[in-house]
């Protein structure tokens, strides 16, 4: 399984990590060459209030609605108020796309 969480991560972090891997498995190449899990899940201290935050490494930036549309097809709930570009930092838990 690609990526890992820090030792001592919460059970919820592990659950959300596996959900993020499942969610990103079929991401179209044009939306992300690599997808990086960030924030509390990746750091291992997610709790019942945590969400899954992802960073997409791309060759060409696409419009946010393209990501929202794809994530919606996977059953993800996307909050438009928090769907923004830039900022943040990457942490452990990078999830390279599997080879076909």
N, C-alpha and C positions, 0 to 999 in steps of 0.2 A: 504494500500500500504506500503510495507516495506521500511524503510529508510526515511530520510527527508533531506531537505536542510536548511541552516541557514536562519533566518528571513531576509528579504530584498534582497534575491538572485535575480539576473538578470533573465529576461524572457528567455534568451538563456540558462542559467543554468538549468531552469526548463524543457525546451524542450529537452536538451541533457540528463538530468537525466532520463526523461521518455523513451527516446530512449535507454539509457543504460539498464534500467530495462527490456525493451522489448528484447533487444539483448541477455541478460544473462538468460532469463527465462528457456531456455532449455539446459543450459550448462551441458554436461555430468559430472556426479559425479567425475569421475577420473581426470577431468581437474580442478575441484575446488569445495571444500566443501562449501566455502563461496567466494563471489566475492565482492571486496570493490572498490567503486568509489573513485578516488583520484584527486588531483590537482584542477584546477580552477573551474571545474564543481561542485565538492563536496564542495568547499569553497564558492560557490555562486557568483563568479565574472567572469564567462565565458563570452566571447564575440564572435564576428563573426569569430575570428581566432582560437578559442579553439577547441580541440579535446576531445575525451573521453578516459581517462586513467583508466585502471582497474588493480587491484592486485588480484591474485588468491591464496587463502589459500588451500594448498594441503597436502595430506599425503605422496605423493611421487612425486618428480619433474619429469615432462614429458619434452620431447624435445620441443623447441619453435615451430618447424614446425607443431606439433599436435595442438597447440593453433591457429596458423595461419590458418591451414586447417579448423578447426571448425568455427573460426570467418569469414572466407571467405564464408562458406556455409550460413551464416546469412547476407551476403551482406556487411560486414564490409571491409573497405580498411585498410590493415595492411602495415605499412611502416617497412620493414625489418631493416632499419638503427636504428629505435628506439625500436625495439622489443628486449629488453634485460632483464636480470635477476637482481634482487636485488635492493638495494638502496631505496630511497624514504621514504615516511611515509604515514600512513593512516589518513584520515580525516573523518568528518561526511559524511554520505551518504552510509553507509554499506548496502549492499543488500543481505540478506540471501536468499538462494534458497527456494522457496515456497515448502511446503509439498505436495507430490503427492496426 
